[in-house]
Amino acid sequence: MAGFLEDYAPPDSVFEGRRKRIVIWSLIGLVVLAGLYFTFENWRQERLVKQFFTLLGNKQYQDAYKLWGCTPETPCKYYPPEKFTEDWGASGLYADSAHAQVGPVDSCGDGVVFTVSIPKVEPFGLEVERSTNTISFAPWPRCPGPHLHVWQFLKSLFSSQS
């Protein structure tokens, strides 16, 4: 009876080849999924910050103030609309916000912190809270602890230098 099974059973090399393909394709799938995750992890918050600076560039200060989580009808307690327009308006400290460049991004708990560079202003941080998608100034210290910016480094390798 042992001879019967040996005649009709596939050789072990068939199973080994199949096992290798499964392992290789599983690893490739994990790498692709990890890449997609790191690419789109903060995508919604990045779009919100870009929209904020676009609104400021178009001088739509009330709409930008709404992205801050405030409205003229229900202003923020510590950041009234007049102060917001004073800071981000045409004669304010961040007046040249249409030329803002967003630098490294850190995920910190329920928020995403962006480093923003505006001409003639020292770089500062803006935070987008994930649960409410509201923008605010980043707290200090910004995300305590070390942070690897591997993904920013890899993006910089493939982005065009201007």
Long-range contacts (C-beta under 8 A, 24 or more apart in sequence): 38-151, 39-151, 41-107, 42-105, 42-107, 42-112, 44-133, 45-112, 45-114, 45-128, 45-130, 45-133, 46-102, 46-105, 46-114, 48-128, 48-133, 48-135, 49-102, 49-114, 49-116, 49-126, 49-128, 49-135, 50-102, 52-126, 52-135, 53-97, 53-98, 53-100, 56-88, 56-94, 56-97, 56-98, 57-97, 57-98, 59-90, 61-85, 61-88, 61-89, 64-88, 67-134, 67-135, 68-134, 68-135, 68-136, 69-132, 69-134, 69-135, 69-136, 93-121, 94-118, 94-121, 96-120, 96-121, 103-152, 104-149, 104-152, 105-152, 106-142, 106-143, 106-147, 107-143, 108-142, 108-143, 113-138, 113-142, 113-143, 114-138
